[in-house]
Amino acid sequence: MLRWVNSSISRRIGGLSIILLSFLIIMIIYSMVGLQQIRSEMIELAEVDTPLTQVISEIELLQLRQHILIELFRQTNHRPSNNDINPADIHQQLNSYNQHLSEQMYKASTIIENGLEQGRIRFKQEQDQHLDDELGKLLTKLNALTISTAIYTEKHESNFMIMTSILGLCAFIIGLYLTQYTIQYFRQRITQTRDTIHLFRDAIEHREVIDFEVESNIDDERDELSQFEHELKLLLKQFSHEIISRDEIEKQLIELATMDKLTGAYNRHKWDEQLKMQLNLASRGAKLSLLLIDADHFKKVNDQYGHDIGDAVLIKLVKLLKNRLRETDTIFRIGGEEFAVLIKQTEQEQALEIAKLLQTKIDTHQDTSLPHFTVSIGITSYQQGDTTTDFFNRADNALYQAKANGRNRVEMA
């Protein structure tokens, strides 16, 4: 049974068709057997009922004629001088009527006829009535036999119709159930497939890997929808991994294109892009400040300690800046040891406080693996009508002023 449930759709529908056809064949065979039995009973009824009906009719006719003859016999006995009634004629008529009776009745009629001719037989009212009663009983029994046969045949036909109706109803119920089962099965499979597609769509929208179990191997005897669902899950899972991998590769490419490989700050290309975009926002009312940061005497560090130590100093500098800046603030490496920081939604006085905090933090930082280093910072804020050149040059002039005033300080323009 379980193997049939997991079989292919064509095999499953074929099995259902075989079940329904089997019921139809059973109904046809039962109908043929029932009709044959009814036919044999009707033949038997025709062989019994029709002759009995004819016999009853003949007996009734003979009984009527008997009454007529008896009446003639009575008239003969009461009026012996009447020559119009001839006993010989009555004898001939009685012989012709009694030819249809059995041999015993024929002999009895002969004895009665001889007795009448000799005058030794006299009809009594009691005997006449007894004969009528016996004939009536015989007719009643024949009628009862005919009615009983008809009732039996009718009952058999009724039973045949009931059994046929029951088989037809069973076939209808089974067919309805199997049809409902098939429809429900298709709906369930389609719903599962639709849910799988929705899961895939949600995973793609949120850039997540689809997490559902997929069998590595599937039985070839499983139905087509199960195989289709299995292949679809494999395809969607593989496609999901490829999309996530593509996003990761794209992210890495973007980082390579926009991030400084050494320090992890954004590069000059990203700086040009962000500067234009933030100035566009500032021109519509957003607040924006710029910090230009330069490592003091960085060339001496490289010359005295080597480029590896110089690179470590730059990495440490960016790390210290990130620890003190907000997530909305952006750090760019725009030159060898020169960095820019875009501070969004901040007044110029607040930006000045942030710059001084950064300068102090770097100056007081201690790391035994690195030489001591300081920074000079130039700061400016957006002014209405500023271009990228105006905005940058003002901060650059402030940085130049900080270096000219002895370095390790903050100047604002």
ZALO-260220 format. One record per residue: residue in one letter; z, x, y of N, C-alpha, C in turn. Coordinates in steps of 0.05 Angstrom, whole numbers, padded with zeros to 5 digits, always signed. Each point is the difference from the previous one (the first is absolute). Example, Ala and Ser with C-alpha at 12.3 -4.5 7.8 and 13.67 -1.06 7.14 Angstrom:
! residues 2
A+00156+00264-00114+00000-00018+00024+00000+00018+00024/S-00014-00007+00021+00001+00016+00024+00014-00015+00022/
//
This chain:
! residues 413
M+00000+00017-00024+00000-00017+00024+00000+00017+00025/L+00018+00021+00000+00001+00018+00023-00027+00015+00004/R-00012+00007-00022-00026+00013+00001-00021-00018+00012/W+00001-00026-00006-00019-00018+00011+00005-00004+00030/V+00026+00000+00009+00006-00003+00028-00011+00023+00017/N+00000+00024-00012-00009+00024+00014-00030+00006-00005/S-00013-00018-00014-00028+00005-00007-00018-00005+00024/S-00026+00005-00003-00019-00004+00022-00004-00029+00006/I-00011-00005+00024-00003-00028+00009-00020-00014-00018/S-00022+00013-00007-00020-00012-00018+00012-00007-00027/R+00016+00018-00011+00013-00006-00025+00020-00023+00002/R+00014+00000+00022+00020-00021+00004-00013-00027+00004/I-00021-00002+00016-00014-00025+00003-00013-00008-00026/G-00011+00019-00015-00011-00006-00026+00021-00012-00019/G+00024+00012+00001+00021-00011-00017+00008-00028+00007/L+00001-00006+00027+00006-00027+00008-00022-00019-00008/S-00025+00008+00002-00022-00017-00008+00001-00005-00030/I+00007+00020-00016+00002-00004-00029+00022-00021-00006/I+00022+00002+00014+00022-00020-00005-00009-00028+00006/L-00013-00003+00023-00010-00027+00008-00021-00010-00020/L-00019+00018-00007-00020-00008-00020+00012-00007-00027/S+00021+00014-00007+00013-00006-00026+00012-00028+00001/F+00012-00007+00022+00011-00027+00003-00022-00021-00001/L-00023+00006+00013-00022-00019-00001-00011-00003-00028/I-00003+00023-00014-00009-00001-00028+00019-00016-00017/I+00026+00004+00003+00020-00015-00015-00003-00030+00006/M-00004-00007+00025-00004-00028+00007-00025-00012-00013/I-00022+00016+00001-00025-00010-00012+00003-00003-00030/I+00013+00020-00013+00004-00003-00030+00018-00023-00006/Y+00021-00003+00015+00018-00023-00005-00014-00026+00005/S-00017-00002+00021-00015-00024+00005-00019-00006-00023/M-00014+00021-00010-00019-00005-00022+00015-00009-00025/V+00022+00012-00006+00016-00008-00024+00010-00029+00004/G+00010-00006+00024+00010-00027+00005-00022-00021-00001/L-00023+00007+00011-00023-00019-00001-00010-00004-00028/Q+00000+00022-00016-00008-00002-00028+00019-00018-00015/Q+00026+00003+00005+00020-00016-00014-00003-00029+00008/I-00004-00005+00026-00004-00028+00009-00025-00012-00012/R-00021+00017-00002-00025-00010-00011+00004-00008-00029/S+00014+00017-00015+00005-00007-00028+00017-00025-00003/E+00019-00003+00018+00017-00024-00001-00016-00025+00008/M-00018+00003+00019-00017-00022+00008-00019-00008-00023/I-00010+00021-00014-00017-00007-00023+00016-00014-00022/E+00024+00010-00004+00018-00013-00020+00006-00029+00009/L+00005-00003+00026+00006-00027+00010-00024-00018-00003/A-00024+00011+00005-00024-00016-00003-00005-00008-00030/E+00007+00019-00018-00003-00006-00028+00020-00021-00010/V+00023-00001+00013+00021-00019-00009+00001-00025+00016/D+00000+00003+00027+00004-00023+00017-00023-00019-00001/T-00024+00011+00001-00024-00018+00001-00002-00017-00026/P+00002+00013-00023-00001-00017-00025+00023-00020-00001/L+00023+00009+00009+00023-00019+00000-00005-00023+00018/T-00011+00005+00023-00007-00022+00018-00020-00019-00012/Q-00020+00012-00013-00020-00017-00014+00013-00017-00022/V+00018+00013-00016+00013-00014-00021+00017-00023+00011/I+00015+00006+00022+00016-00020+00012-00017-00024+00009/S-00023+00007+00012-00018-00022+00009-00010-00016-00023/E-00007+00013-00022-00010-00014-00024+00022-00017-00012/I+00025+00012-00001+00022-00015-00011+00006-00025+00017/E+00000+00004+00026+00004-00023+00018-00021-00021-00005/L-00025+00010-00003-00022-00020-00004+00004-00013-00027/L+00007+00015-00021+00005-00012-00026+00023-00019+00000/Q+00020+00008+00016+00024-00018+00002-00008-00027+00013/L-00017+00002+00020-00010-00024+00013-00016-00017-00020/R-00018+00014-00014-00016-00015-00020+00018-00011-00022/Q+00021+00015-00007+00018-00010-00021+00013-00026+00009/H+00009+00000+00025+00012-00025+00010-00020-00023-00001/I-00025+00006+00006-00020-00022-00001-00004-00009-00029/L-00001+00019-00019-00004-00008-00028+00024-00015-00011/I+00024+00010+00008+00024-00014-00009+00000-00029+00010/E-00008-00002+00025-00001-00028+00011-00020-00016-00015/L-00023+00012-00008-00019-00015-00016+00011-00007-00028/F+00015+00020-00011+00013-00006-00026+00020-00023+00002/R+00014+00000+00021+00019-00022+00003-00014-00027+00002/Q-00021+00000+00015-00015-00025+00003-00011-00008-00027/T-00008+00019-00017-00011-00006-00026+00022-00012-00018/N+00023+00011+00001+00023-00010-00016+00009-00028+00008/H-00001-00005+00026+00010-00026+00009-00022-00022-00002/R-00025+00008+00000-00022-00020-00002-00018+00008-00022/P+00008-00006-00025-00017+00008-00023-00026-00016-00002/S-00001-00024+00012-00024-00017-00001-00021+00009+00019/N+00006+00019+00017-00019+00008+00021-00020+00020-00013/N-00025-00008-00001-00021+00017-00012-00013+00019+00020/D+00008-00002+00025-00013+00018+00020+00010+00029-00003/I+00024+00003-00011+00011+00027-00003-00004+00008-00029/N-00015+00021-00004-00007+00009-00027+00016+00025-00006/P+00017+00000-00021+00016+00024-00006-00018+00024-00007/A-00023-00004-00011-00018+00023-00006-00009+00014+00025/D-00006-00015+00021-00008+00012+00026+00023+00017+00011/I+00024-00011-00002+00023+00015+00010+00004+00025-00016/H-00005-00002-00027+00002+00024-00017-00020+00022+00009/Q-00024-00008+00007-00020+00020+00008+00008+00013+00027/Q+00009-00017+00018+00009+00011+00026+00023+00020-00004/L+00019-00008-00017+00023+00018-00004-00008+00026-00013/N-00019-00001-00018-00010+00026-00012-00013+00018+00021/S-00016-00012+00018-00014+00016+00020+00020+00012+00020/Y+00022-00015+00006+00020+00011+00019+00017+00022-00013/N+00005-00004-00026+00019+00019-00013-00013+00025-00011/Q-00026+00003+00004-00014+00025-00009+00010+00025+00015/H+00011-00004+00024+00010+00023+00016+00028+00008-00007/L+00013-00016-00017+00027+00007-00008+00000+00018-00024/S+00022+00008-00008+00003+00018-00023-00005-00016-00026/E-00002+00014-00021-00006-00012-00026+00023-00019-00009/Q+00024+00008+00007+00023-00017-00007-00001-00027+00014/M-00006+00002+00026-00003-00025+00015-00023-00017-00011/Y-00021+00014-00009-00022-00015-00011+00008-00015-00026/K+00015+00014-00017+00010-00012-00025+00019-00024+00006/A+00017+00005+00021+00019-00021+00007-00014-00024+00010/S-00021+00004+00016-00015-00023+00010-00014-00015-00023/T-00009+00016-00020-00013-00013-00023+00019-00018-00015/I+00025+00011-00004+00020-00016-00014+00007-00025+00016/I+00003+00004+00027+00006-00023+00016-00022-00021-00001/E-00025+00010+00000-00023-00018-00001-00001-00016-00026/N+00005+00014-00022+00001-00014-00026+00022-00021-00001/G+00023+00007+00012+00022-00019+00000-00006-00024+00017/L-00015+00004+00022-00007-00022+00016-00020-00019-00014/E-00019+00012-00015-00020-00016-00014+00014-00017-00021/Q+00020+00011-00013+00014-00014-00021+00022-00019+00010/G+00006+00002+00026+00019-00018+00011+00029+00008-00006/R+00004+00025-00008+00027+00008-00007+00015+00013+00024/I-00014+00007+00021+00012+00014+00023+00002-00019+00023/R+00023-00001+00012+00005-00016+00024+00012+00018+00021/F-00011-00001+00024+00010+00016+00023+00025-00012+00011/K+00020+00016+00003+00024-00009+00013+00002+00012+00028/Q+00014-00014+00016+00003+00009+00028+00015+00027+00001/E+00020+00004-00018+00016+00025+00000-00017+00024-00007/Q-00018-00004-00021-00017+00023-00008-00021+00007+00021/D-00010-00021+00012-00020+00005+00022+00013+00015+00023/Q+00025-00007+00007+00014+00013+00022+00006+00029-00008/H+00007+00005-00026+00007+00026-00010-00025+00019+00002/L-00023-00012-00007-00025+00016+00002-00006+00008+00028/D+00004-00019+00018-00004+00006+00029+00019+00022+00010/D+00025-00002-00010+00020+00020+00009-00008+00028-00010/E-00008+00002-00025-00008+00026-00011-00023+00012+00014/L-00020-00017+00006-00023+00010+00015+00008+00009+00028/G+00018-00015+00013+00010+00007+00026+00014+00027+00000/K+00017+00004-00021+00014+00026-00002-00020+00023-00004/L-00021-00005-00016-00020+00020-00005-00014+00008+00026/L-00007-00021+00016-00014+00005+00026+00019+00015+00019/T+00026-00008-00001+00019+00014+00018+00002+00029-00007/K+00002+00007-00026+00001+00028-00008-00025+00015+00007/L-00023-00013-00003-00025+00014+00008-00001+00006+00030/N+00009-00020+00016+00001+00004+00029+00020+00022+00007/A+00023+00000-00013+00020+00021+00006-00011+00027-00007/L-00014+00003-00023-00012+00025-00007-00020+00010+00020/T-00017-00019+00009-00020+00007+00021+00013+00009+00026/I+00021-00015+00009+00014+00007+00024+00014+00027-00002/S+00013+00005-00024+00014+00025-00004-00020+00024+00001/T-00023-00004-00012-00020+00022+00001-00010+00005+00029/A-00004-00021+00015-00008+00003+00028+00022+00014+00016/I+00025-00008-00004+00022+00012+00015+00003+00030-00007/Y-00003+00007-00025+00002+00028-00008-00022+00016+00013/T-00025-00011+00001-00022+00015+00013+00005+00003+00029/E+00010-00022+00013+00005+00002+00029+00022+00020+00006/K+00021+00001-00017+00022+00019+00003-00010+00028-00002/H-00018+00005-00020-00011+00026-00004-00017+00009+00025/E-00015-00019+00010-00016+00006+00024+00019+00007+00024/S+00022-00015+00002+00019+00005+00022+00012+00028-00003/N+00008+00007-00024+00012+00027-00005-00021+00021+00007/F-00025-00005-00007-00021+00020+00006-00003+00004+00030/M+00000-00022+00015-00002+00001+00029+00024+00015+00012/I+00024-00005-00011+00024+00013+00011-00001+00030-00005/M-00007+00008-00025-00002+00029-00006-00021+00013+00017/T-00023-00013+00004-00021+00011+00016+00009+00003+00029/S+00014-00020+00010+00011+00002+00028+00020+00023+00002/I+00018+00002-00020+00020+00022+00001-00014+00027+00000/L-00020+00004-00017-00014+00026-00001-00014+00005+00026/G-00013-00020+00011-00014+00003+00025+00020+00007+00023/L+00023-00014+00000+00020+00006+00020+00011+00029-00003/C+00005+00008-00024+00009+00027-00005-00020+00021+00009/A-00026-00005-00006-00021+00018+00009-00001+00001+00031/F+00003-00023+00013+00000-00001+00029+00023+00015+00012/I+00024-00004-00011+00024+00013+00010-00002+00031-00004/I-00009+00008-00024-00003+00029-00005-00022+00012+00019/G-00022-00014+00003-00021+00009+00018+00010+00002+00029/L+00016-00021+00008+00011+00001+00027+00019+00023+00004/Y+00017+00004-00020+00020+00022+00001-00014+00027+00001/L-00020+00004-00017-00014+00025-00001-00015+00005+00026/T-00012-00022+00011-00014+00003+00026+00020+00008+00022/Q+00023-00014+00000+00021+00007+00020+00010+00028-00003/Y+00003+00009-00025+00009+00027-00006-00021+00020+00011/T-00025-00005-00005-00021+00018+00009-00001+00002+00030/I+00002-00024+00014+00000+00000+00029+00024+00015+00011/Q+00023-00005-00012+00024+00013+00009-00001+00031-00004/Y-00012+00007-00022-00003+00029-00006-00018+00013+00021/F-00023-00013+00006-00018+00011+00020+00014+00002+00027/R+00015-00021+00008+00014+00000+00025+00020+00023+00001/Q+00015+00004-00021+00020+00021-00001-00013+00027+00003/R-00022+00004-00014-00014+00026+00002-00011+00005+00028/I-00012-00021+00011-00011+00002+00027+00022+00006+00021/T+00023-00014-00004+00023+00005+00018+00009+00028-00002/Q+00002+00011-00024+00009+00027-00004-00019+00020+00013/T-00026-00005-00003-00020+00017+00012+00001-00002+00031/R+00004-00024+00010+00003-00003+00029+00025+00014+00011/D+00022-00002-00015+00024+00014+00009-00004+00030+00000/T-00014+00009-00020-00006+00029-00001-00016+00009+00024/I-00020-00016+00008-00016+00006+00023+00016-00001+00025/H+00018-00020+00003+00018-00002+00023+00018+00024+00002/L+00011+00008-00024+00017+00024+00000-00015+00025+00009/F-00025+00002-00009-00017+00023+00008-00005-00001+00030/R-00005-00024+00011-00006-00002+00029+00025+00007+00016/D+00024-00010-00008+00024+00007+00014+00006+00030-00001/A-00005+00012-00024+00005+00028-00003-00018+00017+00018/I-00025-00009+00003-00019+00014+00017+00008-00003+00029/E+00009-00024+00008+00008-00004+00028+00024+00017+00007/H+00019+00003-00019+00023+00016+00006-00003+00029-00010/R-00023+00007-00009-00006+00027-00010+00020+00009-00021/E+00004-00018-00020+00018+00006-00022-00016+00001-00026/V+00010+00015-00019-00012+00001-00027+00007-00025-00015/I-00019-00013-00013+00005-00023-00016+00017+00008-00024/D+00023-00014-00003+00018+00007-00022+00002-00023-00020/F-00019+00000-00019+00003-00019-00023-00009+00015-00025/E+00011-00009-00022-00005+00013-00026-00027-00009-00010/V-00015+00019-00010-00026-00005-00012-00001+00013-00027/E-00007-00015-00020-00001+00011-00027-00023+00020-00002/S+00006+00023-00013-00021+00020-00002-00023-00008-00017/N+00007-00015-00022-00021-00011-00018+00005-00029-00004/I-00022-00015-00003+00002-00029-00004-00017-00007-00025/D+00011-00018-00015-00013-00009-00025-00028-00012+00007/D-00020+00008-00016-00027-00010+00004-00002-00030-00006/E+00020-00010-00016-00001-00028-00007+00013-00018+00021/R+00011+00011+00021+00011-00016+00021-00022-00015+00014/D+00007-00023+00013-00020-00016+00013-00012+00014+00024/E-00023-00010+00009-00015+00013+00021+00015+00001+00026/L+00016-00021+00007+00015+00000+00024+00022+00022+00000/S+00013+00003-00023+00020+00022-00002-00013+00027+00004/Q-00023+00004-00012-00014+00025+00003-00009+00004+00029/F-00009-00021+00012-00008+00001+00029+00024+00007+00017/E+00023-00013-00005+00024+00005+00016+00009+00029-00004/H-00001+00009-00025+00008+00028-00005-00018+00020+00015/E-00027-00004-00002-00018+00018+00014+00004-00002+00030/L+00005-00025+00010+00004-00003+00029+00025+00015+00009/K+00022-00002-00015+00024+00014+00007-00004+00031+00000/L-00014+00009-00020-00006+00029-00001-00016+00008+00025/L-00021-00016+00006-00016+00007+00023+00015-00001+00026/L+00017-00021+00004+00015-00003+00025+00021+00022+00002/K+00013+00007-00022+00020+00021+00001-00013+00027+00007/Q-00023+00006-00013-00014+00024+00006-00010+00000+00029/F-00010-00023+00009-00010-00001+00028+00023+00003+00020/S+00024-00011-00007+00023+00002+00017+00008+00030+00003/H+00001+00014-00023+00007+00028+00001-00021+00016+00017/E-00025-00007-00003-00021+00014+00015+00003-00006+00030/I+00007-00025+00007+00004-00006+00028+00023+00015+00012/I+00023+00000-00015+00023+00015+00009-00006+00030+00002/S-00015+00010-00019-00008+00029+00001-00018+00005+00023/R-00018-00019+00006-00018+00003+00023+00016-00001+00026/D+00020-00018+00001+00017-00001+00024+00015+00026+00004/E+00011+00011-00022+00014+00025+00002-00018+00023+00009/I-00024+00000-00012-00019+00021+00008-00008-00004+00029/E-00004-00026+00008-00007-00005+00028+00022+00008+00019/K+00025-00005-00009+00023+00008+00016+00001+00030+00003/Q-00005+00014-00023+00000+00029+00001-00022+00011+00018/L-00023-00013-00002-00023+00009+00017+00007-00005+00030/I+00013-00023+00005+00008-00005+00028+00020+00020+00010/E+00019+00007-00018+00020+00020+00007-00014+00027+00005/L-00019+00007-00017-00014+00025+00004-00016+00000+00026/A-00010-00024+00007-00016-00001+00024+00017-00003+00025/T+00024-00010-00003+00017-00005+00024+00026+00016+00002/M+00008+00012-00023+00026+00014+00000-00005+00030+00000/D+00020+00014+00013+00000+00029-00001+00011+00009-00026/K-00015+00016-00015+00008+00008-00027+00025+00016-00001/L+00005+00016+00021+00023+00018+00000+00026-00015+00006/T+00000-00014+00022+00025-00012+00011+00005-00029-00008/G-00021-00014-00007+00002-00029-00006-00002-00018+00024/A-00004+00012+00024-00005-00016+00024-00029-00008+00000/Y-00007-00020+00018-00028-00008+00002-00015+00023+00014/N-00027+00001-00006-00016+00021+00010-00014-00008+00027/R-00017+00018+00009-00013-00005+00026-00019-00024-00001/H-00013-00004-00022-00018-00023-00002+00016-00027+00003/K+00023-00001-00014+00016-00024+00003+00011-00003+00028/W+00006+00023+00013+00010+00000+00027-00019-00012+00019/D-00026+00008-00001-00020-00012+00018-00002-00030-00005/E+00001-00009-00025-00003-00028-00006+00024-00016+00011/Q+00025+00009-00006+00024-00014+00008+00003+00000+00031/L-00007+00023+00013+00003+00001+00029-00017-00021+00014/K-00024-00004-00009-00017-00020+00012+00011-00028-00005/M+00009-00005-00024+00010-00027-00007+00025-00006+00015/Q+00019+00019+00002+00025-00005+00014-00003-00002+00030/L-00019+00015+00011-00006-00003+00029-00012-00027+00006/N-00016-00010-00019-00012-00027+00004+00022-00021+00000/L+00020+00003-00018+00022-00019-00001+00017+00002+00026/A+00004+00025+00009+00016+00005+00024-00013-00012+00024/S-00026+00000+00001-00015-00011+00023+00004-00031+00001/R+00009-00012-00021+00005-00029-00001+00030-00007+00001/G+00016+00021+00007+00029-00006+00005+00019+00014-00018/A-00009+00012-00021+00018+00014-00019+00010+00026+00013/K+00025+00007-00007+00012+00025+00010-00007+00023-00018/L-00006+00023+00012-00008+00024-00017+00008+00025+00015/S+00011+00019-00016+00008+00026+00010-00011+00022-00019/L-00004+00024+00012-00012+00022-00016+00018+00025+00004/L+00006+00012-00024+00015+00025+00000-00019+00022-00011/L-00004+00021+00015-00014+00024-00010+00021+00021-00006/I+00000+00010-00025+00021+00019-00009-00013+00026-00009/D+00010+00022+00009-00011+00026-00007+00023+00018-00010/A-00005+00013-00023+00020+00019-00010+00000+00026+00017/D+00024+00007+00010+00002+00023+00018-00004+00026-00016/H-00016+00018+00012-00004+00027-00011-00008-00001-00030/F-00017-00018-00007-00007-00003-00028-00017+00024-00010/K-00015+00012+00018-00016+00023-00008+00018+00024-00008/K+00023+00003+00013+00018+00021-00007+00012-00005-00028/V+00005-00026-00006+00011-00007-00027-00020+00009-00021/N-00026-00007+00004-00021+00008-00019-00002+00030-00003/D+00001+00014+00023-00003+00029+00000+00024+00013-00013/Q+00024-00010+00005+00024+00013-00010+00007-00008-00028/Y-00004-00025-00007+00009-00010-00027-00023-00006-00019/G-00024-00002+00011-00023-00006-00017-00008-00029+00003/H-00025-00006-00009-00010-00027+00003+00014-00020-00019/D+00010+00009-00022+00014-00019-00018+00025-00011+00013/I+00015+00018+00013+00024-00009+00015-00009-00017+00024/G-00022+00008+00012-00010-00017+00023-00007-00028-00009/D-00013-00002-00024-00006-00027-00010+00025-00015-00007/A+00020+00014-00011+00026-00014-00006+00013-00010+00025/V-00002+00015+00022+00012-00009+00025-00014-00025+00010/L-00026-00001-00002-00015-00025+00008+00008-00024-00017/I+00002+00005-00026+00008-00022-00018+00028-00010+00007/K+00018+00019+00005+00027-00008+00007+00001-00015+00026/L-00017+00008+00019-00001-00013+00026-00008-00029-00003/V-00021-00005-00015-00009-00028-00004+00021-00016-00014/K+00014+00012-00019+00021-00015-00015+00022-00008+00019/L+00008+00019+00018+00021-00007+00019-00009-00022+00020/L-00025+00001+00008-00010-00021+00018+00000-00028-00014/K-00009-00001-00025-00001-00025-00015+00028-00012-00004/N+00020+00018-00004+00027-00009-00004+00012-00014+00025/R-00010+00008+00023+00012-00011+00025-00018-00021+00013/L-00024-00004-00009-00018-00020+00012+00001-00026-00016/R-00009-00021+00013-00002-00026-00014-00026-00001-00017/E+00000-00020-00018-00024-00003-00017-00024-00008+00016/T+00004-00013+00023-00023-00008+00016-00011+00023+00017/D+00015+00022+00002-00010+00023+00015-00017+00018-00019/T-00021+00012+00012-00020+00014-00016-00002+00029+00009/I+00000+00018-00020-00001+00029+00005-00027+00010-00007/F-00012+00017+00018-00027+00011-00005+00002+00031+00004/R-00015+00014-00017-00003+00029+00005-00028+00004+00012/I+00000+00007+00027-00025+00002+00014-00009+00029+00005/G+00017+00019-00008-00007+00028+00003+00015+00016-00021/G+00000+00027+00003+00014+00017-00019+00029-00007-00001/E+00015+00005+00022+00029-00007+00001+00006-00022+00020/E-00021-00015+00007+00003-00021+00020-00001-00028-00013/F+00019-00017+00007+00002-00027-00012+00001-00021+00022/A-00009-00024-00006+00002-00023+00018+00014-00023-00013/V+00016-00014+00016+00015-00024-00011-00006-00024+00018/L-00011-00021-00011-00004-00025+00014+00024-00018-00005/I+00014-00007+00022+00024-00017-00002-00007-00027+00012/K+00001-00021-00016-00009-00026+00007+00023-00017+00010/Q-00006-00018+00019+00019-00020+00010+00026+00013+00010/T-00004+00021+00016+00024+00015+00010-00005+00007+00029/E+00020-00005+00017-00002+00007+00028+00001+00031+00003/Q-00008+00010+00023-00002+00029+00005+00028+00013-00002/E+00021-00013+00011+00026+00011-00001+00010+00002-00029/Q-00005-00020-00016+00008+00001-00029-00015+00021-00014/A-00026+00003+00006-00016+00021-00012+00011+00028+00007/L+00009+00003+00025+00012+00025+00008+00025+00006-00016/E+00017-00020-00004+00024+00005-00016-00007+00008-00029/I-00021-00013-00011-00008+00007-00027-00010+00029-00001/A-00015+00008+00020-00011+00027+00001+00023+00021+00002/K+00020-00005+00017+00022+00018+00002+00016+00001-00026/L+00003-00023-00013+00015+00000-00026-00015+00017-00021/L-00026-00002+00000-00016+00016-00019+00002+00030+00006/Q-00002+00007+00026+00002+00028+00008+00027+00012-00007/T+00021-00015+00004+00027+00009-00006+00004+00003-00031/K-00010-00020-00014+00004+00001-00029-00014+00024-00013/I-00024+00006+00010-00015+00023-00011+00014+00026+00008/D+00010+00001+00025+00012+00025+00009+00026+00006-00016/T+00015-00021-00006+00025+00004-00014-00002+00000-00030/H-00024-00004-00010-00003-00001-00029+00003+00028-00012/Q+00013+00001-00023+00004+00026-00013-00011-00001-00029/D-00015+00020-00006-00012+00003-00027-00001+00030-00006/T+00016+00008-00019+00001+00029-00006-00026+00011-00011/S-00016-00017-00011-00026+00010-00011-00021+00003+00020/L+00005-00010+00025-00020+00002+00021+00012+00012+00025/P-00018+00013+00016+00010+00011+00026+00005-00023+00019/H+00017+00005+00020+00006-00020+00020-00025-00005+00017/F-00006-00026+00006-00023-00006+00017+00008-00023+00018/T-00014-00002+00023+00004-00021+00019-00027-00012+00007/V+00001-00022+00016-00025-00014+00008+00001-00006+00030/S-00023-00002+00012-00003-00010+00027-00015-00026-00001/I+00009-00020+00017-00010-00027-00002-00009-00009+00028/G-00025-00011+00001-00010-00013+00024-00003-00029-00005/I+00009-00017+00019+00000-00029-00005-00012-00015+00023/T-00015-00022-00006-00011-00018+00020-00002-00028-00012/S-00003-00019+00018-00003-00028-00008-00026-00011+00011/Y-00009-00022-00012-00026-00011+00008+00002-00012+00028/Q-00021+00006+00015-00003-00012+00027-00026-00016+00001/Q+00001-00022+00015-00022-00018+00000-00026+00015+00008/G-00021-00004-00016-00025+00013+00006-00004+00027-00013/D+00020+00009-00015-00002+00026-00013-00022+00000-00021/T-00015+00023+00000-00019+00005-00022+00014+00018-00020/T-00013+00006-00022+00012+00018-00020+00004+00028+00012/T-00019+00008+00017+00003+00027+00012+00023+00000+00020/D+00002-00020+00017+00021-00001+00020+00027+00000-00014/F+00003-00017-00020+00025-00003-00014+00008+00026-00013/F-00019+00013-00014+00007+00025-00014+00005+00023+00019/N-00016+00002+00021+00003+00023+00019+00027-00001+00014/R+00010-00024+00006+00026-00001+00013+00022+00010-00018/A-00001-00007-00026+00020+00010-00019-00004+00030-00004/D-00025+00010+00000-00005+00028-00004+00010+00016+00024/N-00003-00011+00024+00011+00014+00023+00030+00002-00001/A+00013-00022-00010+00029+00001-00002+00009+00020-00021/L-00016+00003-00021+00007+00021-00020-00004+00028+00011/Y-00021+00003+00015-00004+00026+00013+00023+00007+00019/Q+00010-00020+00014+00022+00004+00018+00026+00007-00015/A+00004-00012-00023+00023+00007-00017-00001+00028-00009/K-00023+00010-00008-00003+00028-00008+00004+00019+00024/A-00010-00009+00022+00002+00017+00024+00029+00002+00009/N+00015-00020-00005+00028-00001+00008+00019+00013-00020/G-00011+00014-00020+00017+00015-00018+00000-00010-00029/R-00016-00020-00006-00001-00011-00027+00026-00013-00009/N-00001-00011-00024+00023-00014-00012+00012-00020+00019/R-00018-00017+00011+00008-00020+00019-00020-00023+00000/V+00007-00021+00016-00017-00024+00002-00007-00004+00030/E-00026-00005+00004-00010-00006+00027-00016-00026-00001/M+00002-00016+00022-00014-00026+00001-00019-00001+00023/A-00023-00012-00005-00020-00003+00021-00008-00029+00003/
//
